[in-house]
């Protein structure tokens, strides 16, 4: 089981490349979720992601950037993988095989 406290992501800046930081943070939580082996881990990861999202919403610079379509698509793909892993854990699938948290190809987890 991957513990939520393992390698917590750094806080995103209040200015600059906030979107890239947000995508990297989503990747971090997706890796954690897909590495979870039980509901307790999944719940803790989900709680940590929600807390991060709440903090990001308080960032005054977060809404001021024009969204990059490539980063937006990457974030959507990451969250799809996150949701797939979480759903399998929450549903208690005995044959659970989590998808690759980095989605394969061209080193998307960098």
Secondary structure, DSSP 8 states (H G I E B T S, - for coil): ---TTTT------SSS-HHHHHHHHHHHHHHHHHH--SHHHHHHHHHHHHHHHHHHHT-TTGGGS---HHHHHHHHHHHHHHHHHHHHHHHT-TT-----TT-SSTTTT-
